[in-house]
Amino acid sequence: MDKKLHILMLEANAADAAAIEKELQKAGISFEARRAESEEQFERGLEQFEPDLILSDYWLPSFDGISALSMARQRCGHVPFIFVSSALGEELAIDAMKSGATDYILKSNLSKLALAARTAVRESEERLEREWIEKNLRESERRFKSIFDAVAMGVVIIDPETHKIIDANPAAIELIGSPPESVIGQTCQTFICPALKGKCPITDLGQELDRAERVLLTASGERLPILKTAVHFLLNGRDLLIESFEDISAIKQIEKALRESEDNCRALFDVPIGEIMMVDVKCNLLAINENAAKNLGLSAMNLEGKNFLEYVPPELAKAQRRKVDEVINTGKSLRFEDRREGYCFDNSFFPLFDEKNEVSRIVIFSRDISEQKLIEVAQKKDREFISRVLDAVGAVVIVLERKGHMVLFNHTAEKMLGFSSAEVLGKRPWDILSGATGVRRMRAVFKKLEFGEPVEPHKTIWRTKGGDDRNVFVSYTTQLSADDGVEYIIVTANDMTELQRAQVAFKEAEERYRTVFDSTGTAMCIVDPDATIIFLNGEFERISGYSNADITGKMKFVEFLEGAQAKEFLDRCADSGRRPRARGRALDVIPVHFECSFKTKGGGVLRMLANMGRLPGAGVGTSAISLIDITREKIYEEDLKERAERLRDFLAVASHELRHPITIVKGYANTLTRYLNFLSPALVQEILDDIDLSTDRLTRYVEQLLDVSRVEWGYFSINREPVDSELLLKMACDDMRVMGIDNKLVTRVDTNVGLLDVDAERLVQLIRILVDNAIKFSPDGAPVEIEMEKKGEEVQVSVLDRGCGIPDSSQEKVFDRFYQVVDTSHHSKQGMGLGLYVASQIVEAHGGRIWVEPRDGGGSVFRFAIK
């Protein structure tokens, strides 16, 4: 990216705009930026600034990125458009890409912006260049087709491998006498050179050029003599044969007549081709055909015996007289061209001799070749076009005439060798390109080519104008003349240094591509239009359980999908092949994102996020698919959903549990306020006891909420100190009595437990929570057992009840925040669902573990173990 880019930035925040510019400058990108904050400024920037790249925020105070994207696609659809936004969710990002955005970058991750900008601009430039090349190729093809159809002589294009005719111009169709569908697809020997099947001078005998008289077999069975020229040529990168031919029946008849007798010659005058006259040495007409008579203005009968020079313009008469005299004096035939009233004629003067071997008569044959000249002009333009094309190619092209002088020296040759065309044209290559050691070899190569001997492509050294030696790979092609001699030698050369660098760079790029493909950590594969997997990386092997050999070319991607997802995938493939259009120009295919269930070889099913996009330049329907395993994310999503439900339930329970003791306190407080003087002391004491229990209950709830908050903020801590194990249990049981619990509490402590290094207050709270939970879910008055025993290096505490038990599906969840075993709509027990969560955090803070298991005979056993 050498040029200075015009970057139009739609950004309301000046600080963000400055950060973006700083990131681009740090990456070494040369640019001029213009910032727009409103729709009016953005529209003016599109019209006046002519941006190479558009960077846009998604949200703006008075405008939005999607509207800006739509405006940019209408005004300058080729300019890449990248969203740079603070927060752009996945759905918004997908919508933006579907709307035509090139990419999106989060402002929190601006380090990726430079690479995205370079990639977007480069792809835009490559797309524009590709469109320009395609347009020129179409124009060249159109020009070729126009010339092909306009040529008066027959022309056919032949596949050299099958010898089948793949195209024929109208003149060829007319000569053969069959409709196009009966000609195209037939082998060329069906009509042209039927006796030479298997002996084609070009394809079978290896000649570069075939120019000879041949036979054309027409559809009616007539064998016409033709003058045929055949040569190799490239069309759209494909090696083909082009054969042109013209009917020379009339000319052959004339030649035969001239050889046999004057009478036969006279009989041929009625042949309707060109102008034919026979004159004596004084130019008096002895015979004339109707075409010639018509041009002279009289009938053939009225012209015989008259001097034909009297009927042509004076200047032409003088020229024709000189030609007649030349034939008489030399006794040789003469052929020349002249122009008459804007038309071009090909003239042939043939001498006839008397018994003294002196010229006594002259046969004059004139043929209008104006159309042929027009074709030659068109061919000249094509040659000029080819010359311009040769100047644009990346290889050196030098054309030598038969004596070795350079007649064409393309732009690449000038650039590589340092010489201008003016400096070298007319000179021989060995005089300027070779050092002392290379002169003899280059001359020897030229001698071989001059005599039609083949020369294999080879490496050699050419010296530049500056004296540097360049390693080049040279190949040669010869262009034959009408007499089958070498007319031109075409020398094509490639600078091997640059080629080797390109090969190394290509290999490195391919290795990087393969490394990236295999090391992304994302399962990736490439599928053809039938959804057959034709390439995959190691991660795809790993998640599928199949080897590369098991999959490549054998399995379809739909075989990994469940049920109806296979049909949905094929529909997506069809949708991705439909290119949206903007202002008559096809846009890039928008990638498709979808979730799917992926079946593995072992029978497992993984949840995947799939991204599918068309591969440019890889053939119609070839797509790349990347798979991201979102199984854990889906589980996490479901877990979040469940947690949200739990939180909702918790809020319902908490509102109830907090309201209940407050209602009791408020109710009794109102009672005491109004009726204290009317109540007995015993009743007042009972009311005060209920208020005390309610405030204790409310205090416990607040403490649980505070503990949860401490855990969330990382402030939940413990203070270990030695404490007697039996004393701990006694403290916990005493607390339960204070809370008004009158169930029987049975404690058992092993004698070898001894002192515990724990936070006594927290451990008492832990046991109290477990006992309270056991009582809450046990029948009224049911006893609760508490055991403490030594298990190896751990002390294990168990709380056993005879309650309703806990379902297997809930045993791992009971220690989660807000979890209630029973539905909140049937909530009848005290508690907010935080107790067991706080208990688990106390155990975890001590480095221990806590769990629940069913009790034989019914009920549950909550155990925890600490060191």
N, C-alpha and C positions, 0 to 999 in steps of 0.2 A: 504494500500500500504506500507507494511513493508520492502520489499526488496529494495536494492539500485539500482535505475534505470540507464541504459545507455541511455543517450539522445544525439542523433546526431543532431547538429544544423547547417542548411545551412543558413548562415548570413554573409554578406560582411561587415556590420557595427559593429565594436567591441563594441561601446557604446550601441547599441541596444541589442547585445548579452549579455552584462553585465546586462542590465536592465531586460532581460528575466530571467537570472539565479537568480538575486536578488528576483524577484517576486516568483519564484518557491521555493527558500530557505525560504522566508517569510511564505509561506504556509506550511512549515514543510516537504516538499518532499525531501527524501534522493536520491541524484543522482550524477552521474559523467557525465560531458558534454564534447563533442568533437565538435569543430567548424570547418566547411568546408566553403571555399569561392569559390571553383571552382568545375567543374564537376569531375576532377580527384580526388580531395580530398574527394568529396562526395562518389564517387564509392569506394575508398579505405576504407572510414569509414563504408560503408555497409558490406564490406567483412571482415574487421579486428575487428571492434569495437562491432559488434553484438548488434545493438541498440534495446532497448525496446520501444522507442518513437522517432519520427522524427519531428522536428520543422523546418519549412522552410519559408524563405521570398519568395514573389511571383516574385519580380524583382531583378536580380543581374547583375552586369556588364558583366560577361562572361558566365552566365548560367541562367536558369529560373526555377521557381518552378514547372511548369507543366511537364517539362522534368524530373526533379528530382522525381516527383511523379510517372511517368511512370517507371523510373528505379527502384524505391523502390518497386513498385507493382510486378515487374518481379523477383527481387532478394529476397525479404522478404515480401510477400504479407500480412502476418498476422500482421505486425508491424503497429500501428496507425500512421497516417501522418496528422499533423495539420499545416495549413498555418498561419503564424504570419507576417502580412504585414502592412505597413503604410497606404495604400489606396487600397482597394479591392472592386470594385463596385459590385452591386448585380448580374449583368450578369456574371462577372468573378468568383464570389463566387459560383454561381450555376454551372458554367462549371467545377470548381474545384471539387465540391462535386460529379458531374456526373462522373468525371474522377477517382474517388475513394478516394478523401480526406476524412478524418474522421471528420474534423471540420475546421473552420477558425476563427481567432481572430485578431482584429485590434490592432496595437501597441499603439494606443491611449486608449485602454481599456484592458490593460494587467491584470487587476484584475480578469478577467474571465479565464485567462489561466490555473491557478492551477486546478480549477474544471474541465475544459475541459480535461486537461492532466490526472487527476485521472480517470475520466469517460472513456476516450479512452483506457487507459492501463487496467483498470478493465474489460471492455467489451472484449478486446483482449484476456486476460487471461481466461475469462469465455468461450469464443468461442473455444480456444484451448483445454480447459478441457472437454468441451462438445463433441468435435470431438474425443478425446481420449476415453471417455466413450462409445460413439457410436461404435467406432472401436472394443473395447473389447466385447461389447454386440453382435456385428455381429460375432465375432470369437466364442463366447460362443454358439450362435445359430447354427453356422456352425458345431461346434463339436457335439452339441446335435443332429443335423440332421444326421450327419455321423453315430453316434452310433445308432440312431433310425432306420436308414435304414439297418444297418449291423447286428442287432440282429437277431439270428436264430429263436427265438420264435415270435409269433404274438404280436404286440403292436398297440393299438389304443389310440387316444386322444379324450376325450369326453367333451362336454359342460355340466356341472352338472345341469344347469337350464333347458335346452331343451332335455337332454339325446341324443343329436345328435352327430354322429361321425364327427369330424372336420379334422382328419388325420389318416392314417393307413399305417403301414410299409409294404414292399413287402411280408414278411412272413405272415402277417395277411391277405393280399389280396389273397395269394395262398391258405391258409387254408379255407377262405370263398368261394373261387371259383368264384368270380365275379370281373369284372374290377373295378378299383378305383372309376370311376364316379358313379357306381351303389352301392358303399359302403359308400363313404363320403357323408354326408348329411342325411343318414338314422339314425333312433334312434337305440341306441345300442341293445335294446331288439329284434330288427329285426333279429339279428344273435347271440348275446351273452345273455345267461340266458333268453330265450324267455318266460319261465314260471314265471319269477320273475318281470314282469312289475308292477311298482308301489311299489315294495318292495326292491328297491336297497339298499344294506346294507350301502352304503356311503351316498347317497343323501336323501334317504327316511327314513332310520333307524338311521342315525346319527353316524355310525361307522367311525373311523379314517382310518381303514385298512380293506380290505376284501381279505382274502386269503383262497380259498376253491376250491373244485372240482365243476365245473359247466358244462353246455352243450353249445356247439356251433352248431347253425343251419346253414348248408352250403347252397349255392345257389341251389344245387341239391336236397335239402330236407333232406340230411343225418344229423343225430344228433351225433356229435362227443363229447366224454367226454374230458374235458380240465381241466388243473390246472390253475386257474385264480388268479391274484393278482391285486387289484385295490387300488389306493391311491390318495389323493389330491396332486397337485403340482402347483407351480406358474410358468407361462411362460409369459415373458414380462409384468409382473404385473397383469396377469389375472389368476383367480383361475380356474383350470381345473382338470379333472380326467385322470389318465393314467392307462390303463388296459393292462396287459401282460398275455398271455396265451400260453400254448403249448399242442399239441395233446398227450394225454396219453392213446390213444386207445390200443396201443400195450402193454403198461405196465398193463393196466386193464385186457387185455386178458391173460397176463402171470399170474397175480395174481389169476384170476379165474381158470386158468388151474392148478396152484399149489394147489389150494383148492380142486378142484374136483378129479383129478386123475393124475397118472403118464402118462397115455396114452394121455390125453389132453395136458399135459406138452410137451410130445414128438412132438405132432402135431404143437405146437407153435414154434418149433425150426426153422421152415421155415419162420417165420416172419422176414422180412428184417430190423431189427433194432438191432444194437449192436451185441455182441458175446455171444452166449448161449451154455453152456455145462452142461451135467449131468455126474457126476463121482461117483465112489464108495469110500469107506473110504481109499482105497489105491491109489486114484487118477486115476484109470483106467476109460477111457471114455466109458460111456454107450450110450450117444447121444451127437451130436454136430451139430450146424447149419453151413451153408456154410460160413458165415462171420468169425466165429471162426476158421473153418478148413482152410480157405484161409490164415489167419494170421499165422497158424502153418505150412503151406507149403504143405499140402496134402489135398485130398478130404475127405469129411465126411465119406464115406464108408471105406476108407483105414485107418482111424484113430480109428474107433470103436474098443474097447478092449485094446487099447494101453494107456500107462501112458502119459498124456498130459505134465507132467513136463519134459519129455525127449526132448520136442520140443521147450522149451523156454530157454532163457539164464540162466546160473547157479544161479546168484544172484536172479533173479526173481523167479526161481523154489524154492529156499529156502524160500523166503518170502511167496509164495503161499502155500507151505506145512505147514508153521506155521499157516496160516489163516485157512486152512482146519482142522488142529488139534484143533484149538480153537473152531471152530463150532461143531466138534465132541464132544469135552469135555464139552462144555456149553449147547449144544442143542439149541443155539440161533442163529438167523440170524446175519449176520455181513456185515457192509458197510464201505468201505474205498476207498481212492484214491491212485493211484500210477502213476509213470511216466515211459514210455517205449519209448526209442529212440526219445526223444523230444516231445512225445505226452502225454497228461494227460487222465487217464481213471477213471471212476467211477465204482467201483466193488461192487456187492451185492452177498453174499453167503447165500443160503436158505437151511436149513436142511430138509430132508424127513425121516420119521420114519417108522420102520417096526412094525410088530404086537407086538413086545416086548417093543415098545416105545423107541427103540434105534435108533440112527442116522445110516442109512444104505446108504443113497445117499445124494449128495449135488448138488444143481443146482447153477451154477455160471453164473452170468449175468454181462457183462462188456460193458460199453458205453463210446465212445470217447467224452470227454467233453473239448477238447482243445479250441474249439471256444468259449465255455462258459467262460473258464478261461481268454481268451483274453478280453472278454466283462467285466469280473470282474476287470481285470487290468485297462481297460478304465474307469470303474466306480470308481475305486480307485483314478485314476487321477482326475476324476470329483469331487470326494469328497475332494481331496486336493485343487482343484480349488475353490470349494465352501468354504473350510476353509479359503482360502486367501480372498475370497469375504467377508466372515463374519468378517475377520480382518479389512476390509476396511469400513464396514458399521458404521454408527454413533451410533448404539444401542449396548448395552451389550448383548452378547449371551454366555450362559453357557449350556453345554450338560452334563447330568448326566446319568450314566448307571443304571441298575435296582436296584442296592444296594445303590444308592445315591452318589457314588463317581464321582467326576468331571473328564470328559475325554476331554473336550474342554473348553477353556477359552480365548475368542478372545481379540484382541488388545485393543478394546474399554473398555473391562472389566479391562484389566491391567491398562489402563490410568486412568479410573475413580476411581478404588478401590485401586490402589497402589501396588497390588500383581503382581508378574510375573507368567506366566503359570507354570514354574517349581516349584514354591512355593505351588501351589494349586492343580495341577493335582493329582488325586488319593485320595484327601481329600474330606470330605463332606462339603457343603456350610455352614451349621449351626455351624460348628466348627470354622469358621474364619470370617464370614460376619455378624453374629448377636450378639447383646449384650444379656445380661441375659434375658431380656423380650421377645426377638424375637426368641430364640431358639425353644421353645415349638411350637410356631405358624408355623415356617418353617418346623419342623418335621411333624406336623399334615398335612400340605399341601402336603408334600412328600408322606405320607401314603395314602392319598386320590388318588393321581396320580398313586401310585404303584398298587392300586387295580382297576384302570381304571375309577375312579370317576372323573367327571369334576370339575375343579376349575376355578371360574370366575377371570378375571384379577382384580388386586387390587393394592392399594397403600400400601407401607410398608417402613421400614427404614433398610438400610444396613450400616454397619460400615466399614470404610476404614482401610487400614493398619495403617494410621496415627492416627486413633481414631476418625475421624470425622464421623458424622452421615449424610447420604444422603437420601433424600426423593426420592424414585423410584416408577415407575409404572411397575408392573410385570405381564407377561402373560405366559402361559404354553402350550406346545404342546407335545403329547406323540407319540412315534414311536413304533408300535407293531412288535413283532417278528413273526416267522412262526407259532407258537402255539397260536397266538392271545394274548400273554402276553405282558406286557409293557417291551420293550427292552431299549428305551432311553427316557429321559425327556428333552425337549428343553426349557430352561428358557430364555425369552427375557425381557430385562429391559431398561427403559429410565430414565435418570436423570431428574426428574420433575423440578428441579431448572433451569437447562439450557433450558428446554422446555418452562417453564413459561416466562423466560427472552425472549426467541425467540418469544413467542406469543405476549408479550407486545411490543417487537420491531417491529414485523410484524404489529400489530394494529396501532402503532405510524406511521410506514411507510405508511400504507394504509391511515391513516388520513391525513398525510402530502401530499400524492399523491392526495387525494380527495380535500384537501384544495387548493393545487397548481392548480389542474384541474379547480376548481370553482373560484379561485381568480386571475387567470392570466390576466383577462381583455380581453382575446381572446376567441372568440366563438370556442368551440371544440366539436367534436363528434367522435364516433367510429362506423364503418359500417362493416357488415358482407360481405361475397363474393357476395351476391345479392344486395349490396348497401343499405340494410335496416339498419336504424340507431338503434343501440342497446344500446348506452350510449351517454349522452350529458351533458354539464354543463349549469349553469344558464345563462351565457352570450349568449349561443346559443338560449335559450328560449327567452331572451330579444329581440334579433335582429329579430328572426323569428316571434314573436308574438304568437307562439303556446306554450302550456304547455308541460312539460315532459311527462305526461300521453298521450297527443295527438300524440306525436312523437315516443316514444320508442317502437320498435317492430312493428310499424304500418306504418310509412312513410319511403319512400326511399329518399336518398339524392338527387337523380335526380329530385324529385318533386319540389325542390327549385330552379332548374336551368331553364333558358329560352331556348326554341327551341332546336337548334342543339347542344347546350352545354351539354345536357343530354347524347347524344351519344358520344361526345368527352370525357366526364367523364368516361363512361364505357370502352372506349378504353384505357384511362389512367390506369384504374384498371387492365385491362388485361396486359398492358405493365409493370406495377409495379410488376406483379407476375412472370415476366421472370427474373431470377437471372443471371447476368453475371458471368462468371467463369474465374478464373486465376490459371493456373498451376494445373488444376484438382480439384480445391477447390472452392465451392460456396462462393461468397461475399455477404455482406449485401445488401439488396435492397436499391437503391438510392431514396431518397424522390422526389416526383413530385411537382413542383410548377406551378401554373397556375392562370390566372385571370378569374373571372366568374361574371355573373349577378345573384344576389340572390333575389328571390321573397319572400316577407314577407306575413303574413296572411292578413294584411290590404291592399294588392295590390301594395305596394311600391316595388321598385327595388333598391338594394344596389350593388355597385361595390365592389367586394371582391378579395383579394389575398389569394388563397387557397394553403395550404401545405399538401400533403398527403404522408404518409409513412406506410409501413407494420409494424404491431406490432409483435415483436419476441415472440414466445411461446404462441400466442393467437389463433392459428389455421390458416390454409391456407386461404389466402384472406382477413383476418381481418385487417383493416387499420384504422389509426387515421387521422382525418382531422381537421386542424385548419384554422380559417377564420379571416382575418384581414380586417376591413372595410376601404377601400381606396377611398370611395366616395368623401370625402373632398380632398384627395390627387389628385384624378383625376380632380376635379374641379380646384384645384390649378394648376395642370399641364396644363389644358386648358387655365387657366388664364395667366400662364407664357408664353404659346404659343402666346396668344393674345397680351400680353405686348411686347413680342419680335417683333411681327409684327408691333405693334405701334412704337416701338423704330426704326425699320427699316424705317417706314414711316416718323417718326420724322427726321431722319437723311437726308432723301431725301428732306423734306420740309425745314429743317434748312439750308442745303447747298444752296438751292435756295434762301431762304430769306436773308441769310447773304451775298450771292454773289451779290444780286440785288443792295443794297445801295452802296456796295463797288465798283461795276461796274460804278454806276452813278458818285460817287466821283472821281474815277480814270479817267473816260471819260471827265468830266468837267475840271478836273485838267490839262489833256493833252490839252484840248481846250484853256484854259486860258494861258497855257505855250506858245503855238504856235501863238495864234491869239489875245492876250490881246490888242495889240496896234491897232487892226483892228475892235474891237467890241465897240459898243456904251455903255455908262455907264449904261443905262437901262437894256441892255441885260446882261451885266456883273453882275448887281445886281440880276437879275432873276436867273442866273447860281449859284451865291453865296447862294441865298435862297434855291435852290434845293439841293445844297451840305449840307446846314445846316439841312434841313429836313431829308436827307438821313443819316447824322451822328446821328441825334436824334433817328431815327428809329433803327440804328445799336446799339446805346447806350441802348435803351430799351431792345433789344434782349439780349445784354450782361448782363443787370441787371436781366432779367428773368432767364438766365442761372445761374447767381451767386446766386439768391434766391433759385433755385432748389438745387444747391450744398450746400447752408447753411442748407436747410431742411434735406438733406441726411446726413449731418455730425452733425446735432443737434445744429448748431450755429444760427438758425433762431430765433430771439428774438424780443420783442417789448418793447417800453418804454411808458408806459401809462402816460397821463397828461390830465387835464381838457381842453376841447376845445369846442368852440361853434359849434353846429350842422350845422347852416346855413353857417358859415364860411367854414366848411369842404366841403360842396357841391359847394360853390363858387370857392374854390381852385381847386377842381376837374374839374369844367367846364372851368376855366381859362387855366388849363393844356391842355385840349382838344383843345382850340382855338390856343394855342401855337403850338400844333401838326398839325395845319392846318385843323382842323375839323370845317366845317361851317354849319353842320346840326343844326336844332333848338333843344335846350336842355331845356325841361320843367321841373322845379323843384317845388316840393311841400313839405313843412316841417310843421308838426303839431306844434302848439304853445307850447304844453306841453313837447316837447322833451328836450329842454334846453341844458345844458352842457353834453358832453360825456367824460367819462374817457377812452381814447383810445390813441393809437399811431397815432398821426395825419398824419404823413408822410405815414405810411403803409395804413391807412384807405383811404387817398386820392388815393394812388396807387391802392387799391382794387376797388374803385368806377370807377377810370379811366379805369381799365381793363374791367369791366362789360360794361361801356358805349362804349368803343372801340369795344368790341365784338358785342354789339347791332347794332352799325353803320355798322360794317363790313358785317353783314348778313341781313341788311335792304335795301330796294330800295334806290337809290341815292337820297339824300336830305330829306329822311324820318325823321320826328322828333323822338326824344328819350325822354322818360319821366323818371324822377327820383323822387321817393317818400321816405319820411322819417317819420315814425310815431311810437308812443309809443304803445307797446302791452304788458300790464302787467308790468313785471319788465324788459322786453327786449325792445330794440330799433330795429325796423325792417326797412331795406332799400330795396327798390324794384327798378329795372331797367327794363322798359317796352319798347318793340320794336314791329314793324310790319313786322318783317322779315319772312323768310320761315318756322320758327318753328323747333323744334327738335323732331325727332321720339321718341316714347315711349321707344324703346329698347336702346336708347342712353342717356336718361335723367340721369341715374345713373352713366354713364361713362364719361360724359363731363368734370368732375373735375379730371379725372385721368391724370397722366403724359402722354404727347405725343399724347393724344387722339384727333383725327380729325373727325368731324361729316361726312365730305365729304371724298371720296377716294382720296388718295394722287395723283393718276394718273390724277384726275380732279381738282387738287389744283389751285385755282384762287384768293383766299383771302390772304391778308397779315397775317403773324403770324406763329408761330412754334408749336402751340398746347400746350404751357406752361402757357399761361395767366390764364386760369381758374384754373389750378392746383395751381399756386402761389396764386390766389385769395382764394382758399379753405384753403391754409395753413395760410394765414393772418387771416381768420375767426377763424380757429382752434386755432391759437395762442392767440386769444382774448377770447377763451372759448365759441365760438358761433357755429352757424350752417349755412349752405348755401345749396340752392336747386334751381331747375328750374321747372317751370310748364307752360303748354300752356296758351296763352292769348285768351280770348274770342274775336272772330272776326279775329283771325290770329296773328301769332307772338309768342314771348316767354316773360316770366317774370322771371328774375333772382332775387332771394331774399336772403338776409342774415340777421341774427338776432344775436345781441350781448347784453350782460348785461352792 
